[in-house]
């Protein structure tokens, strides 16, 4: 039971975390604000008016220490939705655990750390694709050796689906991205696949088409097992497993008649459970309008708890196995997904496909077709193109205090004032040298954050050495 949460300052989000744990949540999940997602500090000109708005602002280890205060990092499983600067935020989390006296062998959680889906769909960029994958391989290698219970990448179809992909496209592109990461670690790090594959994790969308989603989840496990056994010759059964987190579909929520979103989320959550998800986030009814309120978050969490505790839906593994309809639908989805993977292989892999704009154009066409179907009434969205109401439903939404930015900027300035800036400069120099070589960057990032180097200072080293990526714009 894992609710996506983060807003304002680290203290604000820590309070929400404590509240969710009290309500019965069993896993933490972190949303970061846009400057943090892009590798910029809160006092950057690029961060103005965005600090703490779509997630929590984290600039330094001091913020991470506040975020995790009172959270038992040897027992809590924490997921962090962070991509270009994933190595930096993970290093901060590891250092926060060390300051709590928690050994890294006990630390448990996930960093999303999936850049390919950013180039394809979500568009949170920092460095070009090749060095971005190098950083991901560095984290996988470091985690395998030093943080054995951590999932160092969450190969994510969720954002691909949110951008307008079909279920088949979400499945195919996600697995193709996974193939790319596995191959890079094998090639770059010379690691045996069974050394790291058991800690790979996945993240899928659960959309509103109930049986299609269940079939998609069943097929994902089936296909990944074949990929690991046949393509990569993995021998450890745990390497064959596709362990995945699911989030209900944000793009299915509507601002019109927002209480209908509770029903949509419940249906999508049940599909994820019947499809075998290991971890679940249920969207709040007001997320189409703003960050979720305490009221809406509580309903979303209770939705999971009702499914888990009352319905009996979790009492058997794969309850729809043998259903003619589900099995036939699964076979159809698998056949079409393999066709996509074969096309991508023939292009030279996912990096080459992204450079050609193939997955981006496929998703754009699917999104356009879906909108045409909505506009024409071929697909129904209750309250939007059918059963509309002239009465507007007003709900109270969360508003982030405008004083958050000033508070966060002041704290970051104070950290820069009291830290040993000579040591920070030296650690950034060491990191720069590691980036310019083939050494794993993680030990150097950890040293830098331990001296309270800021996220942007470290990411600026990445940008300086590896360059900055600009979306070429295929359309």
N, C-alpha and C positions, 0 to 999 in steps of 0.2 A: 504494500500500500504506500505509494510514493507520490506525493503532491508536488508539482512544480511551483516553487515559491522563491521570491526575491524581489525586493523593492527598497528604494531609499538608501539608507546607510546600512552598514553591517549590523549595527545595533537593532535597527528596525526588523531586519530579516531574521536575526537571532531570536527576536521576540516571537515572530511568526513560526519559526521552527519549534520553539519550546511549546507553543500553543498546539501545533499539529501533533507533536509527540504526545501531548496530554490527551488529545482527541483520539489517539489510537493509531496514528501513522507509524509505519514500521521502517520506512526508508526516507532519507532526505534527498531533495532535488533542488539544485540551485539555478535560478535565472539571474543572469548578469545584465547590467545596463549596457546600452549600445557602445559608449566609449570603451568599457572594459572588453566587450566582444571584439572591438576593432584594434585593441592594443594601445589605447590612449588614456592618459591620466585625466583625472577630473578637472584639473586646471588648464588643460589644453584648450586652445581656441576652438578646436573641433568638437570639444565635449560640451560647449556652452548650451544650456537649456535641455540637455539630454541626461544629466547626471541623476541616477537613481530612478529614472522614469519607467523604463521597461524591465528593470531588474535591479539587483543590488550593485552599488559602486564599490569596486575593490581596486585600490591603487598600490598598496604595499602589504607586507606581511602583517603589519599592525592591524590592518582591516581584517585580514583572515583570522587573526587571533581573537578579535571581537566577534566575528561571525561564528566561530566554533566554541566560544566560551560556554562552559557548562554542558557541552555535547561530548559524550564519551566516545572518542574517536577509535577506541579499540572494539567498540560494539556497534556503533552507528554505521550504516552503509550510506555513503554520500555520493550522489550523482551530480556532476557539474557540466552544464550545457555550455561548453566553451570550445572554440575551434582554432582560429589562428594562434592565439596566445595560450593554448592548452598546456604546453610545457611549463609556462610561467605560473599559472594558477595552480597546477598540480604541485609544483615545487613549493609554493606557499602553503598548501594544505599539508604536505609532508613535513615541512618545518614547524607548522603549528602542532602537528602530532608529536614531533620530537620535543617541543617545549612543554607538552602535556606529560611527557615521559612515556609515550606510547611508541613501541617499536614498530618499524615499518612492516614487519612480518605479520602484524595484527591489523594493519589499516586496510579497510575494505571499501570499495566504491568504484566509480566509473568516471572517466573523462570522455566527453563525446569525441573530440579530436579527429573528426572525419572531414577532411578538406575537399575531397572529391565531390561530395554532395553540395558543398558550398559553391564550387565552380559550376555545377550543374543547375542548382535550384535556389539556394538560400541567399547567395551572393554576399557573404561576409568574408571579405578578402584581406590578406596582408601581403604574403609573398607569392611568387609564381608557383605553379603546380609541382614542379620537380623538387625544389627545396622544401616545399610544404610536406611532401611525402617523406623526404629525408628526416624531417623533424618528427613525424609520426613513427617512423621506424626506430628512431632514437628512443622515444618513449616506450615503445614495445620492448626493445632490448633491455632498457633500464628496469622496467617493471618486472620482466621475467627474472632478472637477476636479484633485485632488491626489494620488490613490493609484490610478493607472489599472489596475494589475494585481490589485487587491483585489476580491473578491466581497463587497459590503456587505450582502447578505441571502442567506440560504439558506432558500428557501421549503420548509417541512418537512412532509412527510406522515408521517414516521417516527413521531412521537409520537401522531398521530391514529390510526395503526394499532395502536400499543401500547395505546391506551385501549380498543380493541375494535372499531374500524371494519373494514369489509370492504375488499377491494382496490378496489372501485368507489368507495366512500366516500373512501378515502384519496386516490385519484386526483382525484376531483371537487372535494373540499374544498381540496386543495392548489392546484390550478389556479385555483379561485375566489379563494383568498387572493392568488395571484400577480396576478390581474386587478386586485384591489383596490389592491395596492401600485403597480402600473404606472399606474393611473388617478390615484392620489393624487399621484405625482410629476409627472405631466403637468399636473394641475389646480393643485397648490400651488406647484410650482417653475417652471412654464411651460417645461419642458425638452422637447426633441424626443425621441421614444421611442428613436430610434437612437443617441442620445448615451449612454444608460445601460443599455439592455436587454441588450447583449452581456455585461455583467458580472453579470447575475442568475444565480443558481445554485439548484439544487433538491436535496432530500434525501429519499430514499425508504426504506421498509422492504422488506426481502426476506424474506417469510414462507415457510412450509414447503410451500405448494402450488406445486410447481415450475413447471408450465406457465402457471398463472394469473399468477405473478409476471413471467415473461418477457413474456407478452402485455401486462401492465400497463405495463412499462417502454417497450415499443414504442409503445403507444397514447399514453403521456404525451408523447413527442416529437412524434407526429403531431398531437395536439390543440393543443399549445403553438404549433407552427408555424402552425396555422390561426388561433389566437387572435391571435398577433402580426401576421400578414399581413392578416386580415380585419377584426378588431375595432380594432386599433391602427394599421393601415396602415404597419407597419414595412417599410422598404425594404432595409435592410442584412441580408444572409443570416445574419450572426452573431446578429442580434436574434431570428431564428426558432429558433435552436438551444436545446434544453433540455439543459444540461450538469448532470449530477447525481452526487451522492455516494450511496452505499448502505450501510446497516448491516444486518447479519443480525438476525433478530427476537429481541429479548430476551424477549418474552412467550412464545416457543415453547420456551424452555429449561425444564428441570425439575430440581427438587432431588432427585427420585427418580432413581436410576441416572444420576448426572451425567455419566458418560463418554459416554452416548448423545448428549450435547449437541455433541460433536465432529462426529458424523455429521450432525446437524441443521444445524449451522453450515456444514459443507462443502456440503451440498445447496443451502442458501440462497445461499451465496457463488457457486456455479456458476450459479445462476439469474440472479444480478445480472450476472455476466460475460457470459453468453449474451444477456442483455437489453441490454447495451451500456453499463454504468456506466463513468464516467470515474474514479471513486475509490471505494474499498471499505474498510469496517471489518468485521472478523470478530469476533464475540463470543467470549469465553473460556468454557470449560466450567463454570467456577465462579462466573460472574457472577450466577447466580440466588441464590447464598449470600452473596457478599461482593464487594468490589472484587477484580479479578483478581490472582492471584499471578503471579510471574515465570514459573513453570513453565507455567501455563495460557496466559499471553500469548504465550509462545514457540510453543506448539502452534497458537494462532490465527493468528499471523503466518505460520508455516510452511504452514498450510492455503492461504493466499493464494498463497504462493510456488510450491507444488506445482501449483495451478491455472494460474498464469501461466507457469511454466517447463516443466512436464511434460505437461500434458494436450492442448496445442494449441488450447485453447478460445479464446485471444485472437488466433489467427492469421487470422481472417476477420471482417469486419464483418457483424453480423446473420445469423448462421449458420442460424437457423431460418426466415428469410424464405421464403415459398412453401410451408411446411408447412400442409396443409389445417387441421389441428387448431388450430395456433397462430394462423393468420390468422382462422379463424372465431371463436375465443375472443377475439381482439383486437377484432374488429368488435362482438361482443356487449358487451364491457366499455366500448368507446367510446360505443356507443349509450346505455347506462345512465348513464355519466358525464355526457354532454351533458344528459340529463334532469335530473340534479341541478343542473347549472350554470344551466339554464333556470329551474328553481324558485327558485334563489337570486337570479337577475336579477329575477324577478318580485316578489320580496320587497323589492327596492331595493338589492341587493348584500349582500356578506358581513357588513358591520357590522350591517345591519338584521336579517339572519338570526340572527346571534349574540345580538342583543338579544331576539329572540323565542325563543331556545333551540333553534332548528331543528337545527343540526349536532350540538349536544350530545345532544339526545334521540335522534337517528338513531343515533349511536355507542352510546349507552347501551342501546338496544334490540338492536343487533347484538351487543354484548358479552354481554347476557343470553341471547340466542338461542344463541350459541356455547357458553356454559357449560351450557345445557340439553342441547345435543347431546353434550357431553363426559360429563355426568352420566348421560345415557341410553345411552351407548355408540354413538351414531350417528356420532360422530367418534372416531378412535382416537388416543390419546397413549401411546406405548409406555412402559411402566414406571409409568404413572399409572392408566389404566383398562383396560389390557390388558398381559399378560406382566409382571405385577407380581412382585416378589421380597420374601420375608420378611427377607432379609439387607440390612442397611443399609450403603451404601457411604460410608465415611468418607474425606474428603479434607481436606488441610490448607489453610486459607484465610488470606488476608491480614488482619492486624489492624493498625489504625493506632494508633501509640503515643499513649497518653493525655497524654503530655507535650507533644504538638504544640500544643494550645490555649494552654498557658502560654507556650511559646516564641513563638508567633505574636502573642499579646497583648503580650508584652514588647517585641517588635520594633516593633510599631505605636506603642506608647507612646513609644519612643525616637525614632521618626521625628517624631512630634508635638513632641517636646521640642527637637530640634535644627533643625527647619525654620524658615523665616521666617514666623511665624504672621500677621504683619501683611499680608504679600503674599498668603497663602492667603485671608485674609478678603476682601481686595480682589478677588481673582479669583473667589471665590464670589459676591460682589456683582455683578460683571460678568456672570457666568453667569445669575444671577437675572434681570437686566434683559434678557438675550438671550431667555430663556424667555418673558418677559412680552411680547416683541415678536415679529415674524415673522422675525427674523434666524436664520441657521443657528447652532446651538449648538456645533457641533464645534470651531471655533477657541477658544471659551471653555473647553470641557472640556479641550482639550489644554493650554491655559495653566494651568488649575487643577491638573491632574495633574503638570505640569512643576514646580510649586511643592510637590509632594508632598501635595496635598489627598488625603484618603482617599476610597475609593469611596463610603462612606456619606455623607460630607459633601456630595458632589456629588449623590447620589441623594436626599438630604434636600431639596435645592433643587428637584429635580424633583417630589418629593411635595408640597412646600409650594406650588409654583406650579400644578401640574396636578391635584393631589388624588391620593388613593389609591383603588385599585379593590378592591371586595369582590364576590366571586362571588355573584350573586343567588340561586343555588340553585334551578334550575328543577324539581327533582324532590322 
